[in-house]
Amino acid sequence: MIAVQGLTFTYPRGSAPAVRDLNFDVADGEVFGFLGPSGSGKSTTQNILTGLLRDWKGSVDLAGKPLRKWGGDLYRTIGVSFELPNHYLNLTARENLEYFRALYDGNAETVADTLALVGLEDAIDQLVGEFSKGMKNRLNFARSLLHRPKLWFLDEPTSGLDPSNAVRIRELIRERQQQGVTTLITTHDMHTAATVCDRVAFIVDGQIVAIDSPDALRRAHGKREVELRWSDDSSAQFSLDGLADNATFLDALRKPDLATIHSQEATLEDVFIAVTGRTLT
């Protein structure tokens, strides 16, 4: 669904490329994550792919067609949810979405159904200017779904959301994947990336430094150990190699008051720091 080769872009007043020689593919129906700190090139890449930045170098194909050959019909194919919401504050949620829905021809979701997807059905006739930050973000997310896009770009999709609504957004991303939607997420939220992404790319200073599935990255950089911890806070670690035949481990399992058993794979954030030498701030 997305094929990128040699993508390079420098802002008009920039002294160095914001992204340089990016190469990656996103398969049809895949959820792909771009992970990196602020200023790493995530949003620049997304803005190029959604047609908001021009004068880039390299090759970009979207849905089997060179990006440079797409016209206005691109925006019938893609949906975009930006990190910072931009709504008409003096209009209601219904009026905001009815306006944007009218811009699309063909098959589209109803406003009521779309708001229900993000838990805003009870606020359908409330002025958006009265919305909380989280409600505005959810309305932004809903707007990107109105025309049932085949290719979905999400910039920090869970930013500003409480835990329950963040869970719902992650569920929606997976539900749309089951319907065949391809999704590219730009984020520094490692939990969201680890939960919903099939593969992730680490990007730092405009360059991709690693691409793989979250599980593969965690396994590659974690310890091949399992830790047992007891209710008195004592603990013991054992190698995964030969674990089934490790008599000491089997004896430890029989000790009273065993509280937890954990494998010692790294978190995605641990991997990012190990690979890039950078934090996500």
Residue, then its C-alpha position, 0 to 999 in steps of 0.5 A: m500500500i505504501a512504497v518509499q525509496g530514497l525519500t529526502f526532504t529539506y525545508p526551505r530554510g533548513s541547513a540539513p535534510a529533515v528526512r534523508d534516504l528513507n526506505f520502507d514499505v507498508a503492506d496492504g492491511e498492515v498497521f505500521g508505526f513510525l517511532g521517534p522523539s520530537g523533531s526526528g522526522k516522523s511528522t515530516t514523513q507523514n506530511i509528505l505522504t499525505g501531500l502536504l509537503r512538496d519538492w521532496k526527492g525519491s520515490v513514493d507510491l501510494a495504493g499502487k500509484p506514484l504520489r506525484k500522479w495523485g490529484g485531489d482524488l488522493y483525499r478520497t482514499i486517505g484519512v488523516s487525524f492530526e495530533l492537534p485538533n482543528h475544528y469550528l468551535n462555534l459549531t456543534a459536533r454534528e455540524n462539524l462532521e456534516y460539513f466535512r462529510a459533504l466534501y466527499d462523494g460516494n459512500a460515507e459513514t453517518v455522523a451519528d455512527t461515527l461519533a458513536l465509534v469514539g464515544l461522543e454520541d451524547a455530545i452530538d449537539q454540543l458546541v465543540g468550543e465547550f469540548s475538553k481537549g480529549m473530546k476534541n481529539r476524539l472528534n478529530f479522530a472521528r472526522s478522519l473516518l467519515h469517508r471510510p479511507k483505505l489508507w489511514f494516517l494517525d499522528e499521536p492518536t492517543s494523545g490527550l486521552d484518558p486510559s479508557n478512551a485510549v483503549r477504545i482508540r487502539e481497539l478501533i485501529r485493530e477493528r479497521q485493520q480487520q476491514g482491510v484498512t492500512t494504517l500508518i501511525t506516527t507516535h512516541d507512545m511506545h505502549t500504543a505502538a507495541t499494542v497495535c503495530d504489526r511493525v515499527a520503524f525507529i527514526v532519529d535525525g531523519q533516518i530510519v535505524a531499525i524496522d521490525s515487529p515489536d515482539a521481535l525487537r523486544r526479544a532481540h534486545g531482552k534477556r533470555e531469562v525468567e524471574l520468579r518473585w515471592s511475596d516477601d519480595s525475594s527473587a531468582q532468575f533462571s536462563l530460558d535455555g534448558l529451563a524444563d530440565n533445570a532442577t533448581f528452577l523446578d524446586a523454586l516453583r514449589k516454594p510457598d508464596l510464589a507471587t509472580i513469574h516474568s520473562q525478561e524481554a525488553t520494553l519497546e522503549d528500552v529497545f529504542i534507547a539501546v538502538t538509537g542512544r536517544t530517549l523519546t522526549 
